[in-house]
Amino acid sequence: MTKKYFEDFGVGQIEEFGNRKVTEEEVIEFATEFDPQSFHVDKATAKDHFFGGIIASGWHTGSMLMRMIVDFQISNSSSMGSPGMDELRWISPVRPGETLKVKSEVLSTAKHPRKSDRGFVKFGYTVFNQDDQTKMTMTSSILFGCTPIAEAS
């Protein structure tokens, strides 16, 4: 697999990746540690809640998205991290038993204003389940190194 650099991302470029099965055990474990609201951790209470059962914390969904981004999009890249996200929306709850996948679209690219060896790529991410129901959307930027001169020639 060829390493990806800033120049490898073009506006409108779409990638689809991921195949993350969500288990009840991990939903409860994550929420117990980081978001212990009853509809994330207590099956009896969650059953009577308007969600009608245990659902993943939105932060857990975001963490699963991040794992898929790393595994499928930036693990073999010149990523230098991210300055943050612009928007995050939890559209519908993620339930145990669902399988998540991601659609990534390059929204914009911009060279770093002071450092010519890197640039920002803004992505729009959409998380879907196995039935193509939208679960979450996020817009964020990643800083990538530019192709080294020796590799560009």
C-alpha positions as CSV (number, residue, x, y, z in Angstrom):
1,M,0.0,0.0,0.0
2,T,1.4,3.4,-1.0
3,K,1.7,6.0,1.7
4,K,-0.8,8.9,1.3
5,Y,0.3,12.5,1.4
6,F,-1.5,15.8,1.3
7,E,-1.4,15.9,-2.5
8,D,-3.2,12.5,-2.7
9,F,-6.5,14.0,-1.5
10,G,-8.7,15.9,-3.9
11,V,-11.9,17.8,-3.3
12,G,-14.9,15.5,-3.9
13,Q,-12.9,12.3,-3.4
14,I,-15.0,9.7,-1.6
15,E,-13.8,6.6,0.3
16,E,-16.0,4.0,2.0
17,F,-14.6,1.8,4.7
18,G,-15.2,0.0,7.9
19,N,-17.1,-3.0,9.1
20,R,-17.4,-2.5,12.8
21,K,-19.8,-4.9,14.7
22,V,-21.2,-3.2,17.9
23,T,-21.7,-5.5,20.8
24,E,-23.8,-4.9,23.9
25,E,-20.9,-5.8,26.1
26,E,-18.7,-3.0,24.6
27,V,-21.6,-0.5,24.7
28,I,-22.1,-1.1,28.4
29,E,-18.3,-1.2,29.2
30,F,-17.6,2.1,27.4
31,A,-20.6,3.9,28.9
32,T,-19.9,2.6,32.4
33,E,-16.4,4.2,32.2
34,F,-17.2,7.4,30.3
35,D,-20.9,8.1,29.9
36,P,-22.9,6.2,32.6
37,Q,-26.4,7.3,31.7
38,S,-29.0,4.7,32.4
39,F,-30.0,4.1,28.8
40,H,-26.3,3.2,28.0
41,V,-25.6,0.9,31.0
42,D,-28.9,-0.5,32.5
43,K,-30.9,-2.9,30.3
44,A,-34.0,-2.8,32.5
45,T,-34.1,1.0,32.7
46,A,-33.2,1.4,29.0
47,K,-36.1,-0.9,28.0
48,D,-38.5,1.6,29.5
49,H,-36.7,4.7,28.1
50,F,-37.9,6.3,24.9
51,F,-34.9,4.7,23.1
52,G,-36.5,1.3,23.9
53,G,-33.2,-0.4,24.9
54,I,-29.5,0.0,25.4
55,I,-27.8,2.4,22.9
56,A,-24.2,3.3,22.5
57,S,-23.0,6.6,23.9
58,G,-22.5,9.2,21.1
59,W,-18.9,9.5,22.4
60,H,-18.5,5.7,21.9
61,T,-19.8,6.1,18.3
62,G,-17.3,8.8,17.7
63,S,-14.5,6.6,19.1
64,M,-15.5,3.8,16.8
65,L,-15.5,6.2,13.9
66,M,-12.0,7.4,14.9
67,R,-10.8,3.8,15.0
68,M,-12.1,3.2,11.5
69,I,-10.5,6.4,10.2
70,V,-7.1,5.3,11.6
71,D,-7.4,1.7,10.4
72,F,-8.6,2.5,6.9
73,Q,-7.7,6.0,6.0
74,I,-4.7,7.4,7.9
75,S,-2.6,4.5,9.3
76,N,-0.5,4.5,6.2
77,S,-0.3,8.2,5.6
78,S,1.7,11.3,6.5
79,S,-1.0,12.4,9.0
80,M,0.3,14.9,11.6
81,G,-2.9,14.8,13.6
82,S,-5.9,17.1,13.6
83,P,-6.6,20.6,14.8
84,G,-10.1,19.5,15.7
85,M,-13.6,19.1,14.4
86,D,-16.0,21.7,13.1
87,E,-19.2,19.7,13.5
88,L,-20.5,16.5,15.1
89,R,-24.1,15.3,14.9
90,W,-25.6,12.2,16.4
91,I,-28.4,11.5,14.0
92,S,-29.8,8.2,15.3
93,P,-28.8,5.8,18.1
94,V,-26.4,3.0,17.6
95,R,-27.7,-0.2,18.9
96,P,-25.9,-3.5,19.9
97,G,-25.8,-5.8,16.9
98,E,-25.4,-3.1,14.3
99,T,-22.5,-3.1,12.0
100,L,-21.0,0.4,11.2
101,K,-19.3,1.6,8.1
102,V,-18.1,5.1,7.0
103,K,-18.3,7.3,4.0
104,S,-15.6,9.9,3.8
105,E,-15.6,12.9,1.4
106,V,-12.9,15.4,1.0
107,L,-14.6,18.8,1.3
108,S,-11.5,21.1,0.9
109,T,-7.8,21.1,0.9
110,A,-5.4,24.0,1.9
111,K,-1.7,24.3,2.2
112,H,-0.5,25.3,5.6
113,P,-0.2,29.1,5.6
114,R,3.4,29.1,7.1
115,K,4.8,25.6,6.6
116,S,5.1,24.6,2.9
117,D,5.7,20.9,3.8
118,R,2.1,20.2,5.0
119,G,-1.5,20.9,4.3
120,F,-5.0,20.6,5.8
121,V,-7.6,18.2,4.4
122,K,-11.2,18.8,5.6
123,F,-13.3,15.7,5.5
124,G,-17.1,15.1,5.9
125,Y,-17.7,11.8,7.5
126,T,-21.0,9.9,7.7
127,V,-21.4,6.7,9.8
128,F,-24.0,4.3,8.5
129,N,-25.3,0.9,9.8
130,Q,-25.7,-2.2,7.8
131,D,-29.1,-0.9,6.5
132,D,-27.6,2.4,5.3
133,Q,-29.3,4.3,8.1
134,T,-27.2,7.4,9.0
135,K,-26.0,7.2,12.6
136,M,-23.6,10.1,12.9
137,T,-21.9,12.9,10.9
138,M,-18.7,14.7,11.5
139,T,-16.7,17.4,9.8
140,S,-13.1,17.6,10.7
141,S,-9.6,18.4,9.3
142,I,-6.5,16.4,9.3
143,L,-3.0,17.8,8.8
144,F,-0.9,15.8,6.3
145,G,2.7,16.1,5.2
146,C,3.4,16.8,1.6
147,T,5.1,14.4,-0.7
148,P,8.8,14.5,0.0
149,I,10.8,16.0,-2.9
150,A,12.7,12.8,-3.4
151,E,9.4,10.8,-3.8
152,A,7.8,13.5,-6.0
153,S,10.5,13.2,-8.7
